Amino acid sequence: MRRIFKYPAKLGHFRVEMPRGAEILAIQVQDGEFVLWARIDESEPPEIRRFALVGTGHDLGHAAQWNYKGTIQDGQFVWHLLAE
């Protein structure tokens, strides 16, 4: 069954377990916490996905070649989500 699930996110580099092939749809702040939403197929086996949430102008580190997935404007701060 295909569904949209939400997963916690955090600043810097982080990992999330989700079904293989999950499609990242959005990242936002909800109730003061960073959250990402993904379209998933529950029949797929789980895998660990690597992400980076970095501020504008910050060093991307080893995520420099990763895929851009979205931007959050959080007051005076702007964060960008990258996925391996």
N, C-alpha and C positions, 0 to 999 in steps of 0.2 A: 504494500500500500504506500502511495506517495503522500507526503504530508509536509507542512512547513513547521520546523522546530526552531526554538531559540536556544542559544548557547552563551555562556558567560565569556566575556573577553576582558583583557587587561592591557595596560600600557606595557610597551616593550615586546619581547618575544614570548609567545605562549603556544601551547598545544591544546587541541580539542579532539576528543574521540567522537567520530560521527560515521554514519554509513558511507562506504566507498561511493564515490561519484557525487557526493552532496554538492549542490550548487549554492554558493553564497549569494544571497539576495540583497542584504542590507546590513549596515551596522549603525547603531544609534545609542543614545543614552536613554535608559528607562529607569525611573526611580533612583537617579543618581549613579547608576551602574552602566558600564559598557556592555552591550548585548549585540550579538550577531544573529541573523536569521538565515536559515538555509532550507532549500527544498531537498528533501531526502526521500530515498526509497528504503523503507524499513526491511525489505527482503535482502538488501545488500549486506555483506559482512562489515563489521566495524573496522575503521582504520584511524590512525593518528594523523591529524592535519596540523601543519605548522603555519603560524601567522605572526605578523609583526604589526603593532599599532604604534606609530611614531608621529611625533609632532612635526609641523612645518619647519624646515630648516635643520632638523636633527639628522645625525648620521644614520643611514639605513643599515649599516653593518652588513652582515652576510645576506640580508634580505634585499639588497640593492637590485637584484635581477628577478625578484619575485613579481607576481601579477598583482596589479592594483585592483582592489575590490570595493573601495568606498571611502568617503570622508565624513567626519563628524565635526560639526561646529558646536563647541561646548563653551559658551560665554566668550571669553577672550582667547580661548585656545582652539586650535584646529588640529585634528588628528587624522591620519591616513592609514587604512588597513591594506596590508599586503599579504598575499598567500603564496606559499611555495607551489 
